[in-house]
């Protein structure tokens, strides 16, 4: 069995964020780190080389495959700040409608600039997702 590339490790979250070249993206990453720490009550940890995750949960796929994954996380990617909302976006349409400029994938929320979204709505979205995942 191969080792999962994106697993929790002891790399420094502070060093990772400090190494983000774009100053605006770095500030956004710092703000999201604070938001997710506040919401989860967890300390951030690196997952792989580029994801900052909070908490941990065990994922079980229909195939029987299992892996550990954060409750919620983010990555300051070059194209957008990517937030990993682990339960996806079903049921969050009202919040997404009030969030501001963003796009979504299956479980990814893409934000080009944090100043283009409502931070209170973002915090509510993250908090609801974390509550949902913890109760599952």
C-alpha positions as CSV (number, residue, x, y, z in Angstrom):
1,X,0.0,0.0,0.0
2,X,1.4,3.4,-0.9
3,X,1.8,6.2,1.6
4,X,-0.6,9.1,1.2
5,X,1.2,12.2,0.1
6,X,-1.1,14.6,1.9
7,X,-0.8,13.4,5.5
8,X,-0.3,15.3,8.7
9,X,3.3,16.1,9.5
10,X,5.5,18.2,11.8
11,X,6.5,20.9,9.3
12,X,6.1,24.4,10.6
13,X,2.8,26.2,9.7
14,X,4.5,29.5,10.6
15,X,7.4,28.9,8.2
16,X,5.0,27.8,5.4
17,X,2.8,30.9,5.7
18,X,5.9,33.2,6.0
19,X,7.2,31.6,2.8
20,X,4.1,32.7,0.8
21,X,5.6,35.1,-1.8
22,X,2.6,37.3,-2.4
23,X,2.2,39.6,0.6
24,X,-1.6,39.9,0.1
25,X,-2.0,36.2,-0.1
26,X,0.2,35.8,3.0
27,X,-2.0,38.2,5.0
28,X,-5.1,36.4,3.8
29,X,-3.6,33.1,4.9
30,X,-2.8,34.5,8.4
31,X,-6.4,35.7,8.7
32,X,-7.9,32.4,7.7
33,X,-5.5,30.6,10.1
34,X,-6.8,32.7,12.9
35,X,-10.4,32.2,11.9
36,X,-10.1,28.4,11.6
37,X,-8.3,28.1,14.9
38,X,-11.0,30.2,16.6
39,X,-13.8,28.1,15.1
40,X,-12.3,24.7,15.7
41,X,-10.4,25.3,18.9
42,X,-7.6,23.3,17.3
43,X,-4.0,24.2,16.6
44,X,-3.0,24.3,12.9
45,X,-0.9,21.5,11.4
46,X,0.7,21.0,8.0
47,X,-0.8,18.3,5.8
48,X,1.5,17.5,3.0
49,X,3.6,20.4,1.7
50,X,0.8,23.0,1.2
51,X,-2.3,22.4,3.3
52,X,-2.8,23.9,6.7
53,X,-5.4,21.7,8.5
54,X,-7.2,21.9,11.8
55,X,-8.4,18.9,13.8
56,X,-8.5,15.4,12.3
57,X,-11.1,12.9,11.2
58,X,-11.2,9.5,9.7
59,X,-12.6,9.2,6.2
60,X,-14.1,6.0,5.1
61,X,-14.9,5.5,1.4
62,X,-17.5,3.1,0.0
63,X,-14.6,1.1,-1.4
64,X,-13.4,0.4,2.1
65,X,-10.4,2.7,1.8
66,X,-9.7,4.8,5.0
67,X,-7.5,7.8,5.6
68,X,-7.0,10.6,8.1
69,X,-7.9,14.1,7.0
70,X,-8.4,17.5,8.7
71,X,-11.8,18.8,9.8
72,X,-11.2,21.9,7.8
73,X,-8.2,23.5,6.2
74,X,-6.8,25.9,3.6
75,X,-4.0,26.5,1.2
76,X,-2.7,29.8,-0.1
77,X,-2.4,28.7,-3.7
78,X,-1.1,31.0,-6.5
79,X,-4.5,31.4,-8.2
80,X,-6.7,31.6,-5.1
81,X,-6.9,31.0,-1.4
82,X,-8.4,27.5,-1.3
83,X,-10.5,26.5,1.7
84,X,-11.3,22.8,2.2
85,X,-14.9,22.6,3.5
86,X,-15.0,18.9,4.2
87,X,-18.7,18.3,4.0
88,X,-19.1,20.1,0.7
89,X,-21.6,22.9,0.0
90,X,-25.1,21.2,0.0
91,X,-27.3,23.2,2.4
92,X,-25.0,26.2,2.3
93,X,-26.5,28.1,-0.6
94,X,-27.9,30.9,1.5
95,X,-24.5,31.5,3.1
96,X,-22.7,31.3,-0.3
97,X,-25.2,33.8,-1.7
98,X,-24.1,36.3,1.0
99,X,-20.4,35.4,1.0
100,X,-19.2,37.6,-1.8
101,X,-16.9,36.9,-4.7
102,X,-15.9,33.2,-4.7
103,X,-16.2,29.9,-6.6
104,X,-16.5,26.4,-5.5
105,X,-15.5,22.8,-6.3
106,X,-16.8,19.7,-4.7
107,X,-15.3,20.5,-1.3
108,X,-13.2,23.5,-2.1
109,X,-14.0,27.2,-1.7
110,X,-11.9,29.4,-3.9
111,X,-11.3,33.1,-2.8
112,X,-9.1,35.3,-4.9
113,X,-8.9,38.0,-2.2
114,X,-10.2,37.9,1.3
115,X,-11.3,41.5,1.2
116,X,-13.9,40.5,-1.4
117,X,-15.9,38.3,1.0
118,X,-17.9,38.9,4.2
119,X,-15.7,37.5,7.0
120,X,-18.6,36.9,9.3
121,X,-20.4,34.8,6.7
122,X,-17.1,32.9,6.0
123,X,-16.8,32.2,9.7
124,X,-20.4,31.0,9.9
125,X,-19.8,28.7,6.9
126,X,-16.6,27.2,8.4
127,X,-18.3,26.8,11.8
128,X,-21.4,25.0,10.4
129,X,-19.2,22.7,8.4
130,X,-17.1,21.8,11.4
131,X,-20.2,21.2,13.5
132,X,-21.6,18.9,10.8
133,X,-18.4,16.9,10.4
134,X,-17.9,16.5,14.2
135,X,-21.5,15.3,14.5
136,X,-21.3,12.7,11.7
